């Protein structure tokens, strides 16, 4: 009888131990470290401006096509856009296009481009815009440009579709790498007078691939970068806030296109905060007679919007 009672007590003890162990496993220890929180997203809001008329060359490594025509100051002559068709980044077919565009410019005429034709600007040509805004949302970033209120949508944390439908701005997807917004763009559409990556008419093909990296940098570094840009390009005024001493915004982008370029190349655009706080509406209106230099275009695509029948 005593033996049965003792065995009964042992079973109760083992049951109590099992219950205690189970409860301990179900309740996390209060001393366990908390899961790390996601890195904060950099605040890229506000109106950002730069004044260079073209791309800044990188500090080192292959850079963009530059202007063979120079001003007495040493900067490129914006009225004579003669791209360096001997640049080592250009394949022969692309060099011929750049040379032909330069010859038009040297003849005191302007060749049609997305800017002077009031067309949507392809990537990376669109980066010339002096004013931009980056509107950051949870699932996308919208970039608004000065030229004709142009804009791009960048989907965050998503892949490109298996089959990309080409558009003027291309298919852009992005993500944050710490303090940097990274944007990957493919599928930029080929279109008459808009198939160019820069002011010199440098062409691109369906294989164009552009990676952008936006990052806040110290004010002194931003000013130094803008000064380097001024040595290559004349300034188009200066809309930045003269009293601003905060961070600048720098875009570094890489361009690849094996159909046009012998190697990937990089360029930068460096912005400071604008002196104004409200976005200005600037509409580019088509002109079938003249460009900004007063020379006639015989481009059948440059026409005023017309309607075949009344809207009502």
C-alpha positions in Angstrom: 0.0 0.0 0.0 2.8 2.4 0.9 4.6 1.5 -2.3 1.5 2.5 -4.4 1.2 5.8 -2.5 4.8 6.6 -3.2 4.5 5.8 -6.9 1.4 8.0 -7.1 3.4 10.9 -5.6 6.2 10.4 -8.2 3.7 10.6 -11.0 2.2 13.8 -9.7 5.7 15.3 -9.3 6.7 14.3 -12.9 3.4 15.9 -14.2 4.2 19.1 -12.3 7.6 19.2 -13.9 6.3 18.7 -17.4 3.7 21.5 -16.9 6.4 23.8 -15.6 8.7 23.1 -18.5 5.9 23.6 -21.0 4.9 26.9 -19.5 8.5 28.1 -19.5 8.9 27.2 -23.2 5.6 29.0 -24.1 6.5 32.3 -22.4 9.6 34.2 -23.8 12.2 35.3 -21.3 11.8 38.9 -20.3 15.6 39.4 -20.6 15.8 38.4 -24.3 17.0 41.3 -26.5 14.3 43.0 -28.7 14.4 42.5 -32.4 16.3 45.2 -34.2 14.1 47.9 -35.8 14.3 48.8 -39.5 16.8 51.5 -40.4 15.3 55.0 -40.7 14.4 56.2 -44.2 16.4 59.3 -45.2 14.2 62.4 -45.5 14.8 63.7 -49.1 11.8 66.1 -49.1 11.8 69.7 -50.2 12.7 71.5 -53.4 16.2 70.7 -54.6 18.0 72.8 -57.2 21.2 72.8 -59.2 22.4 75.3 -61.9 24.7 73.3 -64.2 23.4 72.8 -67.7 24.7 69.2 -67.9 26.1 66.3 -66.0 29.0 66.6 -63.5 31.9 64.3 -64.3 32.9 61.8 -61.5 35.9 62.5 -59.4 37.5 59.4 -60.9 36.7 56.7 -63.5 34.9 56.8 -66.8 32.5 59.8 -67.1 30.0 61.1 -69.6 30.6 62.7 -73.0 32.0 66.2 -72.6 31.8 69.3 -74.9 34.7 69.8 -77.4 33.5 73.5 -77.8 34.8 75.6 -74.9 34.3 79.2 -73.6 37.2 81.4 -72.7 36.6 80.4 -69.1 37.3 76.8 -70.0 33.7 75.7 -69.5 31.8 74.0 -72.2 30.0 76.3 -74.7 26.3 75.6 -74.3 25.5 77.4 -77.6 27.8 75.0 -79.4 27.0 71.5 -78.2 29.8 69.5 -79.8 30.1 66.2 -78.0 33.5 64.6 -77.8 32.9 61.8 -80.4 36.4 60.5 -79.7 35.5 59.7 -76.1 36.7 56.1 -75.2 33.2 55.3 -73.8 31.6 55.5 -77.3 31.3 52.7 -79.8 31.8 53.7 -83.5 28.1 53.9 -84.3 27.4 56.1 -81.3 30.4 58.3 -82.1 29.1 58.9 -85.6 25.7 60.1 -84.2 27.5 62.4 -81.7 29.7 63.8 -84.4 26.7 64.5 -86.7 24.9 66.3 -83.9 28.0 68.4 -83.2 28.2 69.4 -86.9 24.6 70.7 -86.8 25.4 72.7 -83.7 28.6 74.2 -85.3 26.4 75.3 -88.2 24.7 77.7 -85.8 21.6 75.6 -85.7 20.2 73.4 -82.9 19.3 69.8 -83.4 16.0 68.6 -82.0 16.2 67.1 -78.5 13.6 66.2 -75.8 14.0 69.6 -74.1 13.6 72.0 -77.0 10.9 69.8 -78.5 8.8 69.9 -75.3 8.8 66.1 -75.2 8.9 63.8 -72.2 12.5 63.4 -71.1 14.0 59.9 -71.0 16.3 58.6 -68.3 19.1 59.8 -67.8 18.6 62.8 -70.1 15.9 64.0 -67.6 18.6 64.6 -64.9 19.4 68.0 -66.4 16.3 69.5 -64.8 17.3 72.3 -62.4 14.5 71.7 -59.9 13.2 68.4 -58.5 11.1 67.1 -55.7 11.2 63.5 -54.2 7.8 62.6 -52.7 8.5 59.5 -50.5 5.7 57.1 -49.7 5.6 53.7 -48.2 5.4 51.7 -51.4 6.8 54.3 -54.0 8.7 57.4 -54.6 7.5 60.0 -57.1 10.1 62.3 -58.6 8.7 65.6 -60.0 10.8 67.6 -62.5 10.7 71.2 -63.5 10.4 70.6 -67.3 6.7 70.6 -68.3 5.8 69.2 -64.8 7.3 65.9 -65.8 7.4 63.1 -63.2 8.4 59.5 -62.6 7.0 56.7 -60.4 9.5 54.4 -58.6 8.0 51.3 -57.1 9.8 50.3 -53.9 11.0 46.8 -53.0 9.6 45.2 -56.1 11.3 43.5 -59.1 11.0 44.5 -62.7 8.3 42.5 -64.5 9.4 39.6 -66.5 8.4 41.4 -69.7 8.8 45.2 -69.5 6.7 47.4 -71.7 9.0 50.2 -72.8 8.1 53.8 -71.8 9.9 57.1 -72.1 10.8 57.0 -68.4 11.4 53.3 -68.4 10.4 50.9 -65.6 11.9 52.1 -62.3 12.1 50.1 -59.1 13.9 51.2 -55.9 14.9 50.4 -52.4 16.8 52.0 -49.5 20.4 50.9 -48.7 20.9 52.6 -45.3 20.9 56.4 -46.0 20.8 56.0 -49.8 17.8 55.7 -52.2 18.8 53.3 -55.0 16.7 53.2 -58.2 17.1 50.7 -61.1 15.7 51.6 -64.5 15.3 49.5 -67.7 12.9 49.5 -70.6 13.4 53.1 -71.8 11.5 53.6 -75.0 13.2 54.6 -78.3 11.5 57.6 -79.9 12.4 60.1 -82.6 14.1 63.2 -81.1 14.1 61.7 -77.7 16.5 58.7 -78.0 19.5 60.4 -76.4 21.0 60.2 -72.9 22.5 63.7 -72.8 22.6 67.2 -74.4 25.0 66.1 -77.1 22.5 63.6 -78.7 24.4 60.5 -77.5 22.0 57.7 -78.4 20.9 54.6 -76.5 19.3 51.3 -77.4 16.7 49.0 -75.8 19.5 47.6 -73.6 19.9 50.9 -71.7 20.3 50.3 -67.9 20.5 53.2 -65.4 21.1 52.9 -61.7 20.6 56.1 -59.5 21.8 56.6 -56.0 20.4 59.6 -54.0 22.2 60.5 -50.8 22.4 63.5 -48.5 25.9 64.9 -48.2 27.5 67.7 -46.1 27.0 71.3 -47.3 30.7 71.8 -47.9 30.9 68.7 -50.1 27.8 69.8 -52.1 29.2 73.3 -52.7 32.5 71.8 -53.8 30.7 69.4 -56.3 28.8 72.3 -57.7 32.0 74.3 -58.2 33.5 71.3 -60.1 30.3 71.2 -62.3 30.7 75.0 -63.0 34.1 74.3 -64.5 32.5 72.0 -67.1 29.2 73.7 -67.6 28.1 77.4 -67.4 25.5 78.1 -64.8 21.9 78.8 -65.6 21.4 81.3 -62.7 21.4 80.1 -59.1 18.0 79.4 -57.4 19.5 77.9 -54.2 18.9 79.5 -50.8 22.0 81.7 -50.1 21.4 81.3 -46.3 21.1 77.5 -46.4 23.9 75.6 -44.8 22.2 72.2 -44.4 22.7 69.0 -46.2 22.9 68.8 -50.0 21.5 66.0 -52.1 23.7 64.2 -54.5 22.6 61.9 -57.3 25.3 59.5 -58.6 24.1 57.5 -61.6 25.7 54.7 -63.6 24.8 54.1 -67.3 25.2 50.9 -69.1 24.3 50.1 -72.7 26.4 47.5 -74.6 24.9 48.7 -77.9 26.3 52.2 -77.5 29.0 52.3 -74.8 32.3 50.4 -74.5 32.0 50.4 -70.7 29.7 51.6 -67.9 30.2 55.2 -67.0 29.2 57.5 -64.1 28.1 61.1 -63.6 26.6 63.1 -60.7 24.1 65.9 -60.1 24.5 67.8 -56.9 21.6 69.9 -55.4 21.0 72.4 -52.6 17.7 73.5 -51.2 15.9 76.1 -53.2 15.3 79.6 -51.9 11.6 79.2 -52.6 9.3 76.9 -50.8 6.5 76.6 -53.4 6.7 74.6 -56.5 6.4 76.7 -59.7 4.4 75.5 -62.6 6.5 75.7 -65.8 4.9 74.4 -68.9 6.8 73.8 -72.1 4.6 74.7 -75.1 5.3 73.2 -78.6 6.4 75.7 -81.3 6.2 74.5 -84.8 8.2 77.5 -86.2 11.2 78.1 -84.1 13.4 76.7 -81.4 15.1 78.8 -78.7 17.8 79.9 -81.1 15.4 81.0 -83.8 16.1 78.2 -86.3 13.3 76.4 -88.1 12.7 72.7 -87.6 11.2 70.6 -90.4 10.3 67.9 -87.9 6.8 66.4 -88.7 6.5 65.3 -85.1 6.8 68.9 -83.8 3.2 70.0 -84.2 0.5 71.7 -82.2 -2.1 69.5 -80.6 -5.1 69.4 -83.0 -8.5 67.7 -82.9 -10.3 66.1 -85.8 -13.7 66.8 -84.3 -15.2 68.9 -81.5 -15.2 67.5 -77.9 -18.9 68.4 -77.5 
